[in-house]
């Protein structure tokens, strides 16, 4: 009976914590599907050119150190002339929508075109917003562009490079009224800022065109052979906060459920190992366990001495677990629980 009560209590705490910390996450796509399979076989809907040169699952995924969507599953390859696809998420009619993903530009044209955009839910072909464009100069230096429409796009300088993985974040601010929503583009090749940078690559800009009724879908587009880029896209995350999109956590200190077993995790996110510290004597603890996001026990940790223990990202069988969110649960002998969230990013 005691064991069952522990399970119920831990499950309840995990449910509350997951709801709290993931309440900002609207959408994630890691392309964990069969290589070369069309995206339309995996929950995406074609809205143009259905069946013609379909967008497929790429044979390998992208990695970007510190990004929550890095190294999970495979990727998608957006190429020239063919099918365009979309996927919906919960409609947003106020606030800010952050769309983060990794991209690797394999080919670009001097004319350029857009390959990625947001729209409404359901998708409305008149409301293609936050269009991300790619073009190059004669020396193969790349520029990125952002706009609501083809004609109002603002470009960076030709400072980007081909065959390099970028972390991209599109920011869409929904402003009351019409023709005043704001767009920004952030991009980098290393590092994941824990807070939103002060200066974006583009923006904030306010293109003079009608605002959509809601923001609620994401789309991948293939243009003409003469204009479209070839881009590998992976780890798409859409959230209503910067940290929710890029790191999967709301801040650098983990949320605490109770004060008596205050836990501190460092580093977090982590790649190889993390230190779990608690402010009570080990003899007062009943158990310290690592759970995955489904509530399954991954590993029970040994805390026989000291007030800090190390988790090396392995399960009870000594196998490295996949990147993602995990929870450490500490319980003392008074049946009091402390739960904290850990992000593993390989």
C-alpha positions as CSV (number, residue, x, y, z in Angstrom):
1,X,0.0,0.0,0.0
2,X,2.8,2.4,0.9
3,X,4.5,1.7,-2.5
4,X,1.3,2.4,-4.3
5,X,0.8,5.7,-2.5
6,X,4.3,6.7,-3.5
7,X,3.6,5.9,-7.2
8,X,0.3,7.8,-7.1
9,X,1.9,10.8,-5.5
10,X,4.9,10.9,-7.8
11,X,2.6,10.5,-10.8
12,X,0.5,13.4,-9.6
13,X,3.5,15.6,-9.1
14,X,4.9,14.7,-12.5
15,X,1.6,15.5,-14.1
16,X,1.5,18.9,-12.4
17,X,5.1,19.6,-13.3
18,X,4.8,18.6,-16.9
19,X,1.7,20.7,-17.3
20,X,3.4,23.7,-15.7
21,X,6.7,23.5,-17.6
22,X,5.3,22.4,-20.9
23,X,2.3,24.7,-20.8
24,X,4.2,27.0,-23.2
25,X,5.1,24.3,-25.7
26,X,2.7,24.3,-28.7
27,X,4.3,22.1,-31.2
28,X,7.4,19.9,-31.7
29,X,8.6,17.8,-34.6
30,X,11.7,15.7,-34.5
31,X,11.0,13.7,-37.7
32,X,11.3,10.4,-35.8
33,X,10.0,8.4,-38.8
34,X,11.3,6.1,-41.5
35,X,14.0,7.5,-43.7
36,X,12.7,8.6,-47.2
37,X,9.1,8.3,-46.1
38,X,6.9,11.2,-47.3
39,X,5.9,13.6,-44.5
40,X,2.2,13.1,-45.6
41,X,2.5,9.6,-44.2
42,X,3.4,11.0,-40.8
43,X,0.8,13.6,-39.9
44,X,1.6,16.4,-42.3
45,X,-1.0,17.6,-44.9
46,X,-0.2,18.6,-48.5
47,X,-1.8,22.0,-49.4
48,X,-0.2,22.4,-52.8
49,X,1.3,20.1,-55.4
50,X,0.1,17.0,-53.5
51,X,2.1,13.9,-54.6
52,X,4.6,15.8,-56.8
53,X,8.2,15.4,-55.5
54,X,6.9,15.0,-51.9
55,X,8.9,16.4,-49.0
56,X,10.5,13.3,-47.4
57,X,12.2,12.3,-44.2
58,X,15.9,12.9,-44.6
59,X,18.4,10.1,-43.9
60,X,20.0,11.8,-40.9
61,X,19.1,14.4,-38.3
62,X,20.9,17.6,-37.4
63,X,22.7,18.5,-34.2
64,X,23.2,21.8,-32.4
65,X,24.8,21.7,-29.0
66,X,22.5,22.9,-26.2
67,X,19.3,23.1,-28.3
68,X,16.4,21.1,-26.9
69,X,15.6,19.6,-30.3
70,X,19.1,18.5,-31.2
71,X,20.0,15.0,-32.1
72,X,16.5,13.5,-31.9
73,X,15.1,11.5,-34.8
74,X,15.9,12.3,-38.4
75,X,15.1,15.5,-40.4
76,X,13.2,16.8,-43.5
77,X,14.6,17.8,-46.8
78,X,12.9,20.7,-48.6
79,X,13.9,20.8,-52.2
80,X,12.8,22.4,-55.5
81,X,9.5,22.3,-57.3
82,X,6.9,20.0,-55.7
83,X,4.6,19.3,-52.8
84,X,4.1,21.8,-49.9
85,X,2.9,20.5,-46.5
86,X,1.7,21.8,-43.2
87,X,0.9,20.8,-39.7
88,X,-1.4,22.6,-37.2
89,X,-1.0,23.5,-33.6
90,X,-3.3,25.2,-31.0
91,X,-4.5,28.6,-32.4
92,X,-2.9,31.7,-30.9
93,X,-4.8,35.0,-31.1
94,X,-2.7,37.0,-28.7
95,X,0.8,37.0,-27.2
96,X,4.0,36.0,-28.9
97,X,4.8,32.8,-30.8
98,X,8.4,31.6,-31.0
99,X,9.4,29.0,-33.7
100,X,12.8,27.4,-33.3
101,X,14.5,24.9,-35.6
102,X,17.8,23.7,-37.0
103,X,18.5,24.2,-40.6
104,X,21.4,23.4,-43.0
105,X,21.3,25.1,-46.4
106,X,22.7,22.8,-49.1
107,X,21.9,25.0,-52.1
108,X,20.7,28.5,-52.8
109,X,20.0,30.6,-55.9
110,X,20.8,34.2,-56.6
111,X,17.1,35.0,-57.0
112,X,16.1,33.3,-53.8
113,X,12.7,32.2,-52.4
114,X,11.0,31.3,-49.2
115,X,10.8,27.7,-47.9
116,X,9.2,27.9,-44.5
117,X,6.3,29.9,-43.0
118,X,3.5,30.1,-40.5
119,X,-0.2,30.3,-41.3
120,X,-3.6,29.9,-39.6
121,X,-5.3,26.8,-38.3
122,X,-6.7,25.5,-40.5
123,X,-4.1,26.7,-43.0
124,X,-5.3,29.6,-45.2
125,X,-3.3,30.1,-48.4
126,X,-3.9,33.9,-48.2
127,X,-2.2,34.1,-44.8
128,X,1.4,32.8,-45.3
129,X,3.2,34.8,-42.5
130,X,6.8,34.8,-41.2
131,X,8.1,33.6,-44.6
132,X,11.8,32.7,-44.3
133,X,13.7,33.3,-47.5
134,X,17.2,32.2,-48.6
135,X,19.3,33.6,-51.4
136,X,23.0,33.8,-52.3
137,X,25.4,36.1,-54.0
138,X,28.0,35.2,-56.8
139,X,30.5,34.1,-54.1
140,X,27.9,31.6,-52.5
141,X,27.5,33.8,-49.4
142,X,24.0,33.5,-48.1
143,X,21.4,36.0,-47.0
144,X,18.2,35.3,-45.0
145,X,15.0,37.2,-45.4
146,X,11.8,37.6,-43.4
147,X,8.4,39.0,-44.3
148,X,4.7,38.5,-44.3
149,X,4.4,38.6,-48.1
150,X,6.9,38.1,-50.9
151,X,7.0,41.9,-51.6
152,X,7.8,43.1,-48.0
153,X,10.8,40.8,-47.2
154,X,13.7,42.3,-45.2
155,X,17.1,40.6,-45.8
156,X,20.3,40.2,-43.8
157,X,23.6,40.9,-45.4
158,X,25.3,38.1,-47.3
159,X,27.1,36.8,-44.3
160,X,25.7,33.2,-44.1
161,X,27.4,30.1,-45.4
162,X,26.2,26.9,-47.0
163,X,26.4,23.4,-45.4
164,X,26.4,24.8,-41.9
165,X,23.8,24.0,-39.2
166,X,22.1,27.1,-37.9
167,X,19.7,27.5,-35.0
168,X,16.9,29.7,-36.2
169,X,14.2,31.4,-34.1
170,X,11.3,33.2,-35.6
171,X,9.4,35.6,-33.3
172,X,5.8,36.6,-34.2
173,X,4.2,39.2,-31.9
174,X,0.5,39.4,-32.2
175,X,-0.5,43.1,-31.6
176,X,-4.1,44.2,-31.1
177,X,-5.5,45.8,-34.3
178,X,-4.7,45.1,-37.9
179,X,-1.6,45.4,-40.0
180,X,0.7,45.8,-37.0
181,X,1.9,42.4,-36.0
182,X,5.7,42.3,-35.6
183,X,8.3,39.8,-36.9
184,X,11.9,39.1,-35.8
185,X,14.5,36.6,-36.9
186,X,17.3,35.3,-34.7
187,X,20.0,32.9,-36.0
188,X,23.4,31.5,-34.8
189,X,25.8,28.8,-35.6
190,X,26.9,28.2,-31.9
191,X,25.5,28.7,-28.5
192,X,22.0,28.8,-27.2
193,X,21.1,32.1,-25.4
194,X,19.1,31.3,-22.2
195,X,17.2,34.6,-22.7
196,X,16.1,36.3,-25.9
197,X,18.9,38.4,-27.4
198,X,18.5,42.1,-27.4
199,X,19.2,42.5,-31.1
200,X,17.8,40.1,-33.7
201,X,19.3,39.5,-37.2
202,X,16.1,41.0,-38.6
203,X,13.5,43.1,-36.9
204,X,11.3,43.8,-35.2
205,X,9.6,44.7,-38.5
206,X,5.9,45.5,-39.1
207,X,5.1,44.7,-42.7
208,X,2.1,46.7,-44.0
209,X,-0.3,43.9,-44.7
210,X,-3.4,42.5,-43.0
211,X,-2.8,40.3,-40.0
212,X,-4.2,36.7,-39.8
213,X,-7.1,35.8,-37.6
214,X,-4.9,33.4,-35.7
215,X,-1.5,31.8,-35.8
216,X,-1.9,28.0,-35.9
217,X,0.1,26.1,-38.5
218,X,3.6,25.6,-39.8
219,X,4.4,24.9,-43.4
220,X,7.4,23.6,-45.5
221,X,7.4,24.9,-49.1
222,X,9.1,23.9,-52.3
223,X,9.3,26.6,-54.9
224,X,10.5,26.5,-58.5
225,X,13.8,25.0,-59.6
226,X,15.1,28.4,-60.6
227,X,14.5,30.0,-57.3
228,X,14.1,27.6,-54.4
229,X,16.8,26.7,-51.9
230,X,17.6,23.1,-50.8
231,X,17.4,23.0,-47.0
232,X,17.5,20.3,-44.3
233,X,15.2,21.1,-41.4
234,X,15.1,19.4,-38.0
235,X,14.0,19.8,-34.4
236,X,11.0,22.2,-34.9
237,X,9.7,23.6,-31.6
238,X,7.0,26.2,-31.2
239,X,6.3,27.9,-27.9
240,X,5.0,31.0,-26.3
241,X,8.3,31.8,-24.6
242,X,12.0,32.0,-25.8
243,X,13.2,29.4,-23.3
244,X,10.2,27.1,-24.0
245,X,11.2,27.0,-27.7
246,X,15.0,26.7,-27.5
247,X,15.7,25.1,-24.1
248,X,12.5,23.4,-23.1
249,X,12.7,25.0,-19.6
250,X,11.4,28.3,-18.3
251,X,14.6,29.4,-16.5
252,X,18.0,28.1,-15.5
253,X,16.9,27.1,-11.9
254,X,14.5,24.2,-11.8
255,X,11.0,24.7,-10.3
256,X,10.7,23.4,-6.7
257,X,7.6,21.5,-5.5
258,X,8.6,21.7,-1.8
259,X,11.2,23.5,0.3
260,X,12.3,20.7,2.7
261,X,14.2,18.7,0.1
262,X,15.3,21.6,-2.1
263,X,17.2,20.2,-5.1
264,X,19.7,22.0,-7.3
265,X,20.8,20.6,-10.6
266,X,24.1,21.7,-12.3
267,X,24.7,21.8,-15.2
268,X,21.3,22.0,-16.6
269,X,20.8,21.4,-19.5
270,X,23.6,18.8,-19.5
271,X,25.4,16.6,-22.0
272,X,27.5,14.0,-20.2
273,X,26.7,14.3,-16.5
274,X,24.9,16.5,-14.0
275,X,25.2,17.0,-10.3
276,X,22.1,16.7,-8.1
277,X,22.5,18.4,-4.7
278,X,20.0,18.4,-1.8
279,X,20.0,20.1,1.6
280,X,19.3,17.2,3.9
281,X,21.4,14.3,5.3
282,X,21.3,11.2,3.0
283,X,20.1,9.1,5.9
284,X,16.8,11.0,5.9
285,X,16.1,10.1,2.3
286,X,13.8,7.2,1.2
287,X,14.8,7.2,-2.5
288,X,16.2,9.3,-5.3
289,X,14.9,8.2,-8.8
290,X,15.1,9.5,-12.3
291,X,11.8,9.4,-14.3
292,X,11.2,10.1,-17.9
293,X,8.3,12.3,-19.1
294,X,5.9,9.4,-19.2
295,X,6.4,8.7,-15.5
296,X,8.5,5.6,-16.0
297,X,11.5,5.0,-13.7
298,X,14.7,5.3,-15.6
299,X,17.2,4.8,-12.8
300,X,17.4,4.7,-9.0
301,X,20.5,6.7,-7.8
302,X,22.9,5.7,-5.1
303,X,23.2,8.3,-2.4
304,X,25.1,6.4,0.3
305,X,27.3,9.3,1.1
306,X,27.5,13.1,0.7
307,X,24.8,15.6,-0.3
308,X,25.6,15.6,-4.0
309,X,25.1,12.7,-6.4
310,X,25.9,12.4,-10.1
311,X,23.7,11.2,-12.9
312,X,25.6,10.3,-16.1
313,X,22.6,10.0,-18.4
314,X,22.4,6.2,-18.2
315,X,19.5,4.0,-17.3
316,X,19.5,1.1,-14.8
317,X,21.0,-1.1,-17.5
318,X,23.9,1.1,-18.1
319,X,22.6,2.3,-21.5
320,X,22.7,6.0,-22.4
321,X,19.2,7.4,-22.6
322,X,18.1,9.7,-25.4
323,X,18.0,13.5,-25.3
324,X,14.9,14.9,-23.7
325,X,13.3,16.0,-20.4
326,X,13.7,13.9,-17.3
327,X,12.7,14.4,-13.6
328,X,14.6,13.7,-10.5
329,X,12.3,12.7,-7.5
330,X,13.7,12.8,-4.0
331,X,11.6,11.5,-1.1
332,X,12.4,11.6,2.6
333,X,11.3,9.2,5.2
334,X,8.4,11.5,6.2
335,X,6.9,10.7,2.8
336,X,7.6,14.2,1.4
337,X,8.5,14.6,-2.2
338,X,10.7,17.0,-4.1
339,X,10.7,17.0,-7.9
340,X,13.0,18.9,-10.3
341,X,13.3,18.9,-14.1
342,X,16.5,18.0,-16.0
343,X,17.1,18.6,-19.7
344,X,19.5,16.1,-21.4
345,X,20.9,17.5,-24.7
346,X,23.5,15.3,-26.5
